[in-house]
Amino acid sequence: MVSLNNRCTCNGTYTTIGDSCVLTSDATSTENKFSGRYSSVTYPDVAGSTGSSGTTVESALFRREFTPSAVACANTDYTGCQTLANLCVLQNYNKDSPACVLYLQYYNLLPRTSSTTVDDLRTRMPWLYFSTDPRTVLADTSVQMTVAFQSPSTVPADTLSFQLAMYTLNGTFLGFESLSTQLDLCPGADARFLAFGTAYTSSCTVDLSQVFPIGLASELVFYDMYLMDYSANVLRPVPLRLINYRAGGLRVNVNSDEKQDLIDDVLTRRFFLRDTVSGVPVSSPNTLFVRIPKTATLTVTVQEGTPNRIYL
């Protein structure tokens, strides 16, 4: 890459895509696999005055980031794999989307590095999907700490502690943050839900000017959530059930019977809270769509026959 008049230009057989130089043959091969639809982002539930409808946008973010990250990840580049994984998350984990197709392709080629039944860690790749049967995951008894309604110490625990690992789009680790009220977009939210055995509901009408303050609109942070297991002094990965996840057009994670319907659920790991970036189209600098969670539920289930222990 050379700089000409304060602009970078790629040499010879390389193509400029966003701020990256990508070997032209690799870029063409990657993009041709998906007939140009790699930059399409579908918003299946767009809230409007007449309800909800689906809309597809040719996203400037995906046009800029997909090909460089996919090519880099294929060449075992950590940053490329992180970016590709986060693009998959922005597609609501749709396994038919190009970002998720390539993520799963590269991920499944790597050896498993975790030693537990539930964890599915791979070298160099962020962990997005639970591959274990969801019924097994949600009945996992690896959490060793005991819990109680009131306790003078951390064991047994009367207050649960969750940690959020935070990442940028390109996978830069921003550190851990203790969960309190940051996932609740309602003004005046509190963290009483962390007390074991507490049923707590917070609801409000959201003011988007407060959710996306000026100067922070382009901030895009991804989270992996963990439960602190005091007895073992380890962080346990918390499974996510994304209600908007679709397989074959069906919302398979919407269950009428929590036990019987679990069999086809797809549990995942990473999530975002605010998105104003993916909804900027290629044709315009204006954001067409923003995303925030309409609802979020934290469920803690005690083990059958052992009421002072909880499932993962």
C-alpha positions, 0 to 999 in steps of 0.5 A: 500500500502506498500513500498518494495525496494523503490517500492510500492506494494498493499496489499491483494485484491488490484491490482497495476495499475500505481501508484494506488491500486485498489480493484481487483474486482472493477478493473476487473468489470470496465475493463470487461465492455469494453472488454479490449478496455478502453486503445485504443485511435483513432486518426482519422485524422493523417497528413501524406505525403499522406493525413490523415488517422485514427490510433488506439494506445493502450495508456500507459496513458489510461492503467495507468489512466482509471481504477483507475479514473473510480473506484474512480469516481464511489466512488464519488472521486473528483480527479477520476472524474476530471481525467476521464473527461479529458480522455474523452476530450482526446478521442475528446468527443467520446461518445462511448469511455469508458472514455466518457461512464462512465463520462456521466453515473456518471454525469447524476446521479448527481443533476443539480446545475446551475440556468441558461438554458445554464449552466449544472453544477453538483456537483463534476464533471467537465462540458464537454457537453452542454445538451441544444439544440445548437441553444438555446446555441448559441442564448443565450442573458445572456451576459449583457454588451454592446459593441462598436468599440471604448469606453473610458471604459469597458462598453461599451466594445471595447475589449473583455476579456476572461479567461482560467481556467487551469487544470492538468490531475488529475484536479488540478486547476492551476489558471486563465489566461487572453487570449492573444496569448497563443492559437495561435501557430504562431510566432509573434502572437498578440492579436488584435483579442480581439478588438470588430469587428476585423477580424483577421487571423493568419497562419503559418507552425508550427515548432514542436520543438518550440511547444514542447520544451525540458523539457515541452513535457509531460506537459498536460494542459486542459482549460475551456474558459470564457467571462468576462461580465463586466456589470454583473461582472461574467464569462460566459462559452464559448461553444466549437464546436470541428470540429473533434467530431464524432457521428456515424462516421460523423463529425456532427459539420462541417456545410454547413449551419450555421443555418440549420445544428446546430440541430445536433451539439454537443457543449462542454467546455474543450479543450487542446492545446498540447498533447504528452502524449496519443500517447505513446503506452503501448509497447514502451516509444516513442511517436508515435503521438502528437496533436496540433490544425490545426485551431482555430476560435473565433466567436463573433456574435451580437444579431439580432436587438440589435447590441451593444449586443452579444450572448454567 
